[in-house]
Amino acid sequence: MRIFAAVDSAAENTNRRRSAAGWNNQHGGGDCRRLRCAPLLAVAQERDQAGSSAIRRADDGTSDIYGDGVEEVFGFREVRHGRDHYELRLAVGAPLLEEFTDPAEQVLPPGNHAKNVRPIAAWSYSETKEPPLARYEDGSAAITRRSYEAVIMTHDIDAQTSMANAVQYAQFEKSQGIVGTYFVQTKYIKDFNDEVFLNDQGINMAALHRLGMELGSHTVAHSKVFSHFPLGTGTERFPDYQPYVKTRTKAANGSVFGELRVSKYLIEQLSGGANILSFRPGELSNPKTLPQALAATGYRYSSSSTANNSLTHLPYQLMVNRDVETESEVFEFPITIEDEEFPEMGSRVPEALAVAAKVARYGESVVVLIHPNIVGHKMTFEKEFVAAVRDVAWFGSIGQYGAWWAARNRVEVDVQTRRAQKILSVRASEQLTGLTLQIPRTWRLAGQQTHAPIEATGEKFVVLSAVQGTVRLVFDVLP
């Protein structure tokens, strides 16, 4: 779906017109498609069907928004139609426009005032939520944008008070339409760290599951020296598996397989049907054998490192033995913001929002870690943070985001040459929506390809609305 067609001119200036239209249609929602902001499009489609607003599609396939109802979704208050704009000025320095370095590309003429050639149509947008990517000569917004990121609220349940408090966090998240991820320590042995708290509170695990939250494993022992545990046999079972934390730096009878297998089994049994796919180690203690052990025990997603240590805010595929040769099937989701640094979390909302804004510029993800050992200022932080980024972020769990990311990663692309055409085959083992393909500048879709689920096109990209199995696209190649 091409969200905005801000300018359509009779002037024959293909190179300049493509700059505005291509970037406008590709990036009207920031990096929305790359981070699966399909809920935004769903909102638009639902309201369209209800009759309150519409995304209008012209005969040539271009679209624009009119009516009331979805303007806020796309980052402005209202659309204004006119024909008296003769210059469209790109926002020099905007990251999304970094390719446009030639001054001739930075000021685009939708019409020619001297020759009295008016644009066929020139829409402008009022009260944009983000600085626009382009303005007309009178300063009005011509190409809008929204900066989107994926926000994942996570909680580590690793203290006696945490399980009961966790339900309060989950109730708030449910009220906001958010699915959080709750990593549960299955502590059934009293040791140096704490008392037993895997007892009748297992009922609260079921409550979290009923509230629609994702449950994940946070180990059995929560040992700081988990990174030094042996791999184990892979046959560890409850109740025979008896890891014991002696001191802050000593533990006995533990294994990597034991921490993964037993905790997963207990959570699935006590939660009333949760399927445990996500894992976070206590104290982020990270064994080298963890990637392959996670894969072997049925996990698909890990959140075991910080973004600063990983040097990225994006998910990435873990390597076997955390080495450089072999990929595992497990994806890592690094932590961006956590609650144990000083000052206390409730006073760090402005700083957290500043970080989130920087991450959003590049369409990356913000993973928030809150231990529910208390409510107080931590709950205050969550409520204020969610309210502040609600309109500019996609919220979901590690499992939800991970499923899309993993499916995207498994997409296979093959190109064959047939005379002056390129045949592009896209294969996806799982259904994937909003897949964006970047294509060479000289490729153009050949004719009407009604068999292909094409949602949007531009000079350098094609967006597929849904892919499962094999989709073939045919391109003509310009000289």
Order of alpha helices (4+ residues) and beta strands (2+ residues): beta-alpha-alpha-beta-beta-beta-beta-alpha-beta-beta-beta-beta-beta-alpha-beta-alpha-beta-beta-beta-alpha-beta-alpha-beta-alpha-beta-beta-beta-alpha-beta-alpha-beta-alpha-beta-beta-beta-beta-beta
